[in-house]
């Protein structure tokens, strides 16, 4: 199974008819898009990764920055 995202002009009668025809075939279903809610573990993992990247950046760029100070 895969997900296909369609963007269309909801004010266009032709676009609504084409979408209705696709759904009427039974090959496609309309699925509500749920917003992503990160868990506290996801937030903490992201924070750790961000901090590690920033620390590495500081270390790798320190000699370049020192040259201009």
Buried (B, 14 or more C-beta within 10 A) or exposed (E): EEEEEEEEEEEEEEBEEEBEEBEEEEEEEEEEEEEEEEEEEEEEEEEEEEEEEEEEEEEEEEEEEEEEE
